[in-house]
């Protein structure tokens, strides 16, 4: 793993653009994500193996945004920058639009949950992503059972 420090300006810009990606600017994926980006996450409603690289993440973001009614993704804390890692907390709010496998909630049901992202930067791009979200809260709001 590359442990070289990333400039603070680069990390701040990537964090801002990461938020823009999650708010629906899918063009950010090809600009800020390494083609071989690795995702470490418990993913609900999607084949996690397919969510790798810039295209996989863009597809995942598009599916979530469609199912969650074009939610607002707010960067709340961060980024905290340490070498080539950045970390921050986010908050997602939306209304369920339907189509999520296993969900029994009625369209229009409120979706509101938070999470923390850790991202590794390599060569000015996001190369690795660890997601720790309140997926159990989202699943409960959507009426999903485990």
C-alpha positions in Angstrom: 0.0 0.0 0.0 1.3 3.5 -0.9 1.8 5.5 2.3 3.0 8.7 0.7 1.3 11.7 2.0 -1.3 13.3 -0.3 -1.5 17.1 -0.4 -4.3 18.6 1.8 -5.7 20.5 -1.2 -5.9 17.3 -3.3 -7.7 15.4 -0.5 -10.1 18.3 0.1 -10.9 18.5 -3.6 -11.5 14.7 -3.8 -13.8 14.8 -0.7 -15.9 17.6 -2.2 -16.1 15.9 -5.6 -17.0 12.6 -3.8 -20.0 14.4 -2.3 -20.9 15.7 -5.8 -20.8 12.1 -7.1 -23.2 10.9 -4.4 -25.5 13.9 -5.1 -25.9 12.7 -8.7 -23.0 14.1 -10.7 -22.0 10.7 -12.1 -19.4 12.3 -14.3 -17.3 12.6 -11.2 -16.7 8.9 -11.1 -14.4 8.7 -14.1 -12.6 11.9 -12.9 -11.9 11.0 -9.3 -12.0 7.2 -9.0 -9.2 4.9 -10.1 -10.3 2.3 -12.7 -9.3 -0.4 -10.3 -10.9 1.1 -7.2 -11.6 -1.6 -4.6 -14.8 -1.3 -2.5 -15.1 -2.8 1.0 -18.7 -2.6 2.0 -21.8 -4.5 3.0 -24.1 -3.6 0.1 -27.8 -4.0 0.2 -29.8 -4.8 -2.9 -26.8 -5.0 -5.2 -24.2 -7.7 -6.1 -21.2 -6.3 -4.1 -18.7 -8.0 -6.5 -20.0 -5.7 -9.3 -19.3 -2.6 -7.3 -15.6 -2.2 -8.1 -13.9 0.5 -10.2 -15.2 3.8 -11.4 -18.0 2.3 -13.5 -19.1 -0.1 -10.8 -19.4 2.7 -8.2 -21.1 5.0 -10.7 -23.7 2.3 -11.4 -24.2 1.6 -7.7 -24.7 5.3 -7.0 -27.2 5.6 -9.9 -29.2 2.6 -8.6 -29.3 3.9 -5.0 -30.2 7.4 -6.1 -33.1 6.0 -8.2 -34.4 3.7 -5.5 -34.0 6.4 -2.8 -35.8 9.1 -4.7 -32.7 11.3 -5.6 -31.7 11.7 -2.0 -29.7 14.6 -0.5 -26.2 13.4 0.5 -24.6 15.8 3.0 -21.0 15.8 4.0 -21.2 16.4 7.7 -17.7 15.9 9.1 -14.3 15.9 7.4 -12.4 15.1 5.7 -9.9 14.0 8.3 -6.7 13.5 6.4 -3.8 11.2 7.4 -1.1 10.6 4.8 -2.9 9.2 1.8 -6.2 8.4 3.7 -9.2 10.6 4.1 -12.2 10.0 6.3 -15.5 11.7 6.7 -19.1 11.3 7.9 -22.1 11.8 5.8 -25.9 12.0 6.1 -28.4 10.7 3.5 -32.0 11.8 3.4 -34.6 10.8 0.8 -37.9 9.2 0.0 -38.1 5.6 -1.2 -39.1 5.5 -4.8 -39.4 1.7 -5.1 -37.5 -1.0 -6.8 -35.1 -2.1 -4.1 -35.0 -5.9 -3.9 -36.4 -7.2 -0.6 -38.0 -3.8 0.4 -41.6 -3.8 1.5 -41.9 -0.1 2.3 -44.4 1.9 0.4 -43.0 4.4 -2.1 -42.7 7.8 -0.5 -41.4 6.3 2.8 -38.7 8.4 4.4 -35.1 7.2 4.2 -32.7 8.8 6.6 -29.3 7.3 7.7 -25.7 8.1 8.2 -22.3 6.6 7.5 -18.5 7.0 7.5 -16.3 6.7 4.5 -12.6 6.0 4.5 -10.9 6.5 1.2 -7.3 5.8 0.1 -5.7 8.2 -2.4 -3.2 7.0 -4.9 -1.9 9.0 -7.8 -4.4 11.8 -7.2 -7.4 9.4 -7.4 -9.5 7.5 -5.0 -8.1 3.9 -5.1 -9.8 2.1 -2.2 -13.1 2.7 -0.3 -14.2 1.4 3.0 -17.9 2.1 3.8 -19.3 1.9 7.3 -22.9 2.9 7.1 -26.0 2.5 9.2 -27.3 0.0 6.5 -29.4 -1.7 9.2 -31.3 1.6 9.7 -31.9 1.9 6.0 -33.0 -1.7 5.8 -35.5 -1.3 8.7 -36.9 1.9 7.1 -37.4 0.0 3.8 -39.0 -3.0 5.6 -36.3 -5.4 4.7 -35.8 -8.5 6.8 -32.6 -10.4 7.2 
